[in-house]
Amino acid sequence: MKKQFDEREQELRRILSENIKKYRARRAWSQFNLAAKSDLSTNFLADIEAGNTWVSGLTLSKLAKALEVEAYELLKPDKGNSTLENHTDTQAFMDKFTKDLSVALQDSVEKTVKHVKKHYETSPNEIEK
């Protein structure tokens, strides 16, 4: 089972890599351009595109936002070009990934809200200090 799971993770990495390259090419962006727009290092993006590393939910969200696509579109296989399409145990991996993505996005929103509240709760005299 672990070997199958590892194979599916590799397949998801391949799909993610191909989709990032596809959406990046549609915008005629280099890795440097996408890395800058998604606040990632060029080396990290190169590793993702090479399938050498996996991404957190936050990183997936940053990439999707920069590429102006939904996060799930970066993990969506091309029709007939994936071994993942009919495997039920892949669902467990996707469920966990979706949950992780949701938690990362929620954390990001909460941090932003705290930052905004702090900014607006600060008096004008304190801002000048």
Secondary structure, DSSP 8 states (H G I E B T S, - for coil): -HHHHHHHHHHHHHHHHHHHHHHHHHTT--HHHHHHHHT--HHHHHHHHTTSS---HHHHHHHHHHHTS-GGGGS---TTS-S-TT-TTHHHHHHHHHHHHHHHHHHHHHHHHHHHHHHHHS-HHHHH-
